[in-house]
Amino acid sequence: MTYQQDSFQPALRVNTITFCSCVLCRTELEQIPTKREIVMMWAKDAAAGFGLVMFMAASFLAAHGAQGILHLL
């Protein structure tokens, strides 16, 4: 089975400029939301990691409890 492949090739243009800098080039007032967003991102990641650990622990305890109940039967 073969699929039809389009031979679309856009015109290549090399007149684009990319600016890349590790230094924030905005004023300190404009950087405040960015810092706040970074803090919130880390907080959400930490909360997600904690939730994952709690889920794994609860699953382990539930499996251990189910095994104990089946052992009694």
N, C-alpha and C positions, 0 to 999 in steps of 0.2 A: 504494500500500500504506500503510495507516495503522496506527498502534499505539494501543492503548488507553491512555489516560492516567488515572492515578488522581487523584482530586481530594481527596487527603488533605491537610488543613491543620491542623497542630497548634494547640492553643489558645495564643495569644500571652500570655506572662506577662512583665511588665516588673519583676518584683521580684528580679532577680538583681543582685549586686554584683560587680564585677571590680576586684581590686587589682592595680595595675601600678606597679612601682617599679624604678628602675635601681640602687638601693642594696640590697646584700644585707643582709637583716635577720636573719641567723643569727649564731651565735657564730663566732669564728675557727676553733675546732675543727671545727665543722660545715661550714665553707667549704673546708677542705683537700681533700676528695674532689672538690668542684666544680672547683677550680683544677687538680687532677690530671687530671680528665676533659677540661678544656679543652686542657691541654698534650698529652694523648694524641690528641685530635681533630686538633690541628694537625700532630702527628707523622704520623698516618695519612694526612692530606691531602697532606703533603709527600711521603710514600712513594708514594702513588698518583700524584701528579704526576710524580715521578721515573720511576716505572714506565711511565707513558704516554710520556714523552719517550724512554726507552730503546726502547720498542716502535716508536715512529715512526722512530727512527734505524735500528733493525735492519731495519725494513720497507724503508726507503730503500736501505740497503746491499744487501739481498736482491734488490730490484728492479733495482738497478744491476748486480749480479752476473749476474742472469738475462739482462739485456739484453746483457751482454758475451758470455755463452755463446751466445746466439742469434745474435749478430753473427758469431761464429766459424763457425757451421754454415752 
